Amino acid sequence: MTSIHMWLCTRGLSTDRILDHHAPVKTQTVKVLPESPWFNDDIRAARKVRRQLERRWRKHGQLEIHRQEYCNQRDLVSLLTKHAKIHYYSSQINDSSGDQRKLFRIVGNLLNKPRDPVLPTSKSDESLADRFSLFFLEKIENIRNSFHPNTQTEPTPTPITPDRCLSSFTPATETEVKKVLMKSPPKSCELDLMPANLIKQNIDVFVPYITEIVNMSLSTGSFPESQKISHVRPLLKKAGIDKEILNNYRSIANLKFLGKNDRTHSLFSDKRSHIHQPVI
């Protein structure tokens, strides 16, 4: 095991102990409510007044004047809700122009499309995971076997001496790593020790640690094994096709937040500066 892997394992254990001490795992039942991003303070205040008028109407003999006041406030809440929804979704559609994925997601939310994953029937989750794992491994092996080695003799190319060489990488600075992380979408994986939002909210605390990982990876020429692990999910290629056929699924790998950000941008930055370097 290389030094970077041992270093990450040690830091990972320390992080686990700190999290267990300050934020121990607790089981709690949470009532999941439907998302209402269009809900605002005006609607909240109007609903509060509506509840007060309704209680007064039911409590004091259900007088007609109290009923009329309650009905007027009820209609006002409906009108405010309607306008808030129109404004929110119109803004979302205008901001997503040109991005088909976002537009389809917005339409899916409006149509209340089911979000539960479509999977084949199986006796247990473990047996289904084993079936998918074996299927995707066999699929990769078949693709590899489909490439036949070229037996024809080809002429040996003449080596070309480059004008300049990229022999080493410039160590990344904390400013560069912070800039990359803050620009990255806050997408987390189930394998992450903590959510990406928490890392970005406390970036000044984590950036020295992440910068050290990046520079150790560049200096040793190896990438941490712990960051290569991904959470693989099968996704049906097209809605309406037979869900029982495994060949109708494609694998989607969800990588860890740091694994997606702590290498590519640093390497690209060095390669870009090397390519743009003038030839003397």
C-alpha positions in Angstrom: 0.0 0.0 0.0 1.5 3.4 -1.0 1.9 6.3 1.3 -1.1 8.2 0.0 -3.4 5.2 0.6 -2.1 4.7 4.2 -2.4 8.4 4.8 -6.0 8.5 3.6 -6.9 5.4 5.6 -5.5 7.0 8.8 -7.3 10.3 8.1 -10.5 8.4 7.3 -10.5 6.6 10.6 -9.9 9.9 12.4 -12.7 11.5 10.6 -15.0 8.7 11.5 -14.2 9.0 15.2 -14.7 12.8 15.1 -18.1 12.4 13.4 -19.2 9.6 15.7 -18.3 11.9 18.7 -19.9 15.1 17.6 -22.6 13.8 15.3 -23.5 10.2 16.3 -25.8 8.2 14.1 -29.4 8.4 15.3 -32.5 6.8 14.0 -35.5 9.1 13.6 -38.7 8.8 11.8 -39.2 11.7 9.4 -42.4 12.6 7.6 -41.6 13.4 4.0 -43.7 16.3 2.8 -44.0 17.2 -0.9 -41.6 19.9 -2.1 -43.2 23.3 -2.6 -40.4 25.6 -3.8 -42.9 28.2 -4.9 -44.2 28.7 -1.3 -43.4 32.2 0.0 -44.0 34.4 3.0 -47.1 36.0 1.5 -48.8 32.7 1.2 -47.8 31.7 4.7 -49.2 34.9 6.2 -52.5 34.5 4.2 -52.9 30.9 5.3 -52.4 32.0 8.9 -55.2 34.5 8.6 -57.4 31.9 6.8 -57.0 29.5 9.7 -57.9 32.2 12.2 -61.1 33.2 10.3 -62.1 29.6 9.9 -61.8 28.9 13.7 -63.8 32.1 14.5 -66.5 31.1 12.0 -66.8 27.5 13.5 -66.5 28.7 17.1 -69.1 31.5 17.2 -72.2 29.8 15.8 -71.1 29.9 12.2 -72.4 33.3 11.4 -72.8 34.2 7.8 -70.6 37.3 8.0 -67.8 35.2 9.5 -68.3 32.6 6.8 -68.0 35.2 4.1 -64.8 36.6 5.5 -63.3 33.1 5.7 -64.4 32.3 2.1 -62.8 35.6 0.8 -59.5 34.8 2.6 -59.6 31.2 1.2 -60.0 32.6 -2.3 -57.1 34.9 -1.7 -54.8 32.0 -0.6 -55.8 30.1 -3.8 -55.0 33.2 -5.9 -51.6 33.8 -4.3 -50.7 30.1 -4.6 -51.6 30.1 -8.3 -49.6 33.2 -9.1 -46.6 31.9 -7.1 -46.6 28.6 -9.0 -46.9 30.4 -12.4 -44.0 32.8 -11.5 -41.8 30.0 -10.2 -42.2 27.5 -13.0 -42.0 30.3 -15.7 -38.7 31.4 -14.2 -37.4 27.8 -14.0 -38.3 27.2 -17.7 -36.7 30.4 -18.8 -33.5 29.7 -16.9 -33.3 26.2 -18.3 -33.6 27.1 -21.9 -31.1 25.1 -23.9 -30.7 22.4 -21.1 -33.0 19.5 -22.1 -32.2 17.6 -18.9 -33.5 20.4 -16.6 -36.5 20.9 -18.8 -37.5 17.2 -18.7 -37.0 17.3 -14.9 -39.3 20.3 -14.5 -42.0 18.7 -16.7 -41.6 15.5 -14.7 -42.3 17.4 -11.5 -45.3 19.1 -13.0 -46.8 15.8 -14.2 -46.0 14.0 -10.9 -44.1 11.3 -12.6 -43.1 8.4 -10.2 -39.5 8.7 -9.0 -39.2 5.1 -7.7 -36.6 3.1 -9.6 -37.9 0.5 -12.1 -36.2 -2.8 -11.5 -36.8 -6.5 -12.4 -38.7 -8.7 -10.0 -36.5 -10.6 -7.6 -36.7 -12.6 -4.3 -34.3 -10.2 -2.5 -32.2 -7.0 -3.1 -29.0 -9.1 -2.6 -29.9 -11.6 -5.4 -30.9 -8.8 -7.8 -27.6 -6.9 -7.1 -25.7 -10.1 -7.8 -27.6 -10.6 -11.1 -26.8 -7.1 -12.3 -23.2 -7.4 -11.2 -22.7 -10.6 -13.1 -24.5 -9.2 -16.2 -22.4 -6.0 -16.4 -19.2 -7.9 -15.9 -20.0 -10.4 -18.7 -21.0 -7.4 -20.9 -17.6 -5.8 -20.4 -15.8 -9.1 -21.0 -17.8 -9.6 -24.3 -16.9 -6.1 -25.5 -13.2 -6.8 -24.8 -13.3 -10.1 -26.6 -14.9 -8.5 -29.6 -11.7 -6.6 -30.3 -9.4 -8.9 -32.2 -5.7 -8.3 -32.1 -4.1 -7.0 -35.3 -1.8 -9.7 -36.6 -0.5 -7.7 -39.5 3.0 -6.3 -39.4 3.0 -2.6 -39.3 6.0 -0.4 -40.0 7.7 1.0 -36.9 7.0 4.8 -36.7 9.9 7.2 -36.6 10.1 8.7 -33.1 9.7 12.4 -33.0 11.6 14.5 -30.5 9.2 16.9 -28.8 10.1 20.6 -28.5 9.2 20.5 -24.8 8.3 17.9 -22.3 5.8 17.7 -19.5 8.0 15.9 -16.9 6.3 17.0 -13.7 3.1 18.7 -12.3 3.0 22.0 -10.5 1.6 21.5 -7.0 -1.9 22.8 -6.6 -2.5 25.7 -4.3 -5.3 26.0 -1.8 -6.8 28.9 -3.8 -7.0 26.7 -7.0 -8.5 23.7 -5.2 -11.1 26.0 -3.4 -12.1 27.5 -6.7 -12.6 24.1 -8.3 -14.7 22.8 -5.4 -16.9 25.9 -5.1 -17.7 25.7 -8.9 -18.6 22.0 -8.6 -22.2 21.0 -8.3 -23.1 19.9 -4.7 -23.8 16.3 -5.6 -23.1 13.7 -3.0 -22.8 10.0 -3.0 -24.0 7.5 -0.4 -20.4 6.5 0.1 -19.3 10.1 1.1 -18.5 10.6 4.8 -20.4 13.9 4.7 -22.6 15.8 2.2 -21.0 18.0 -0.4 -23.0 20.9 0.9 -21.3 20.6 4.3 -17.9 20.6 2.7 -18.7 23.7 0.6 -20.2 25.5 3.5 -17.0 24.9 5.5 -14.5 25.0 2.6 -11.9 26.9 4.5 -11.6 24.1 7.0 -11.4 21.3 4.4 -9.4 22.9 1.6 -5.9 22.3 3.3 -6.8 18.6 3.7 -8.1 18.2 0.1 -5.1 20.2 -1.3 -2.7 17.8 0.4 -4.6 14.8 -1.2 -4.3 16.4 -4.7 -0.6 17.1 -4.3 0.2 13.7 -2.9 -1.6 12.1 -5.8 0.3 14.2 -8.3 3.7 13.6 -6.7 3.3 9.9 -6.3 1.6 9.3 -9.6 -1.2 7.3 -8.0 -4.9 7.9 -7.2 -6.3 6.8 -3.9 -8.1 3.5 -4.1 -10.8 4.8 -1.7 -11.8 7.5 -4.2 -12.2 5.0 -7.1 -15.1 3.3 -5.4 -18.5 4.2 -6.9 -22.2 3.5 -6.2 -23.5 1.8 -9.3 -27.2 1.9 -10.1 -29.1 0.2 -13.0 -31.2 2.6 -15.1 -33.8 1.5 -17.6 -32.7 2.8 -21.0 -36.1 3.8 -22.2 -39.5 4.1 -20.5 -42.0 1.4 -21.5 -39.6 -1.4 -22.4 -39.5 -4.7 -20.7 -38.0 -4.2 -17.2 -37.3 -8.0 -16.8 -34.6 -8.0 -19.5 -31.3 -7.0 -18.0 -30.0 -5.9 -21.4 -32.5 -3.0 -21.3 -30.5 -1.4 -18.4 -27.4 0.7 -18.4 -25.2 1.2 -15.4 -24.9 4.6 -13.8 -21.9 5.1 -11.5 -22.2 7.7 -8.7 -18.7 8.7 -7.7 -17.6 10.3 -4.4 -17.6 14.1 -4.3 -13.8 14.4 -3.8 -13.1 11.6 -6.3 -14.7 13.7 -9.0 -12.9 17.0 -8.2 -9.5 16.4 -6.7 -7.6 15.3 -9.8 -9.1 16.2 -13.2 -9.0 20.0 -12.8 -5.4 20.1 -11.5 -4.2 17.8 -14.3 -6.1 19.9 -16.9 -4.6 23.1 -15.5 -1.1 21.8 -15.9 -1.7 20.4 -19.4 -3.3 23.6 -20.5 -0.4 25.8 -19.3 2.0 23.3 -21.0 0.2 23.4 -24.3 0.0 27.2 -24.3 3.7 27.6 -23.5 5.5 29.3 -26.4 8.1 27.3 -28.3 11.5 28.9 -28.4 
